[in-house]
Amino acid sequence: MSSETDGVARTSNTFASDVWTNFMRWNINAVRNPFVVISSLLQPIIFLFLFTQVFGNVAGQALSGPISYETYLVPAIVIQIALIVASSSGIGLVDDIESGVFQKTLVTPMSRTAIFLGKTLSELVRIVVQIVIVLALGVLLGAEIKSGLTGALAIIGVAVLFSLWFLAFSNVVALATRDQESTIIAANMIQLPLLFVSSAFLPVNSMPDWIQVVATYNPITYGVDAARAIMVNADVMEVWNVTAFGGIWNTLVPAIGVLVALDLVFGAIAVYTITRATSADVQ
């Protein structure tokens, strides 16, 4: 009886093992595709270089205070990379659905939450690697992280926190459409316009009034402002006039509060959607 019980224990799944299995599966899939790996590493370099060269002279004139456009731009590129990687999450899920792998996963005894969490963690690794590259390259181009190494780590943390809601959204869209083209269109329709009506590339107070209103309700504004506040070690939020916390915290507290709320809402929707999915649903 003892040996029989031990045998069952050895073959039973745990939540942690389910997370690890899915985490490794998605990482192995990425490594086996050299184009994905190389393009993921080149993307941050291309974005940062192009934006500083194309917009640097013009946009720099809109900045107030002794801050270079490179310093101003790096947090925006960090959040942009988090958006791009997060949007590709749903595309990867559609590939799984079309190849039949996702259907097979659903009939296993794996926890559905663990399936989503393992996949999400693998994508967060890509986000962190790309952001490290951007921060290092930004410093080489003249950007200054005034809060030092601790600030650099905090910027990475903000980007990860920001990416979670869009990762969840991308996967929900993938399960709803089960079509790669639809998932790409939905992601692009949201991320590209929102980037340009936020505080990403120019100060909000230098934009038309209607854009300032949109920026106030734009999640990207809060991700960029949180990362930028850490970058320059100062209060940079323009859409809210918060004075209760003092200094940099006048930006960080409301911005992080908004991001956490978004993560909880969209994360819950994603987990619910995957939990309710069956193999028949995704045929």
Protein Blocks (a to p, Z undefined) as FASTA:
>chain_A
ZZmmmmmmmmpccfklmmmmmmmmmmmmmmmmmklmmmmmmmmmmmmmmmmmmmmmmmmm
mpgcjddfklmmmmmmmmmmmmmmmmmmmmmmmmmmmnommmmmmmpcbdfklmmmmmmm
mmmmmmmmmmmmmmmmmmmnopacfkljmlmmmmmmmmmmmmmmmmmmmmmmmmmnopak
lmmmmmmmmmmmmmmmccklpcfklpcfklmmmmmmgmklmmmmmmmmmmnopafbfkbc
cfklopjllmmmmmmmmmmmmmmmmmmmmmmmmmmpcfklmZZ
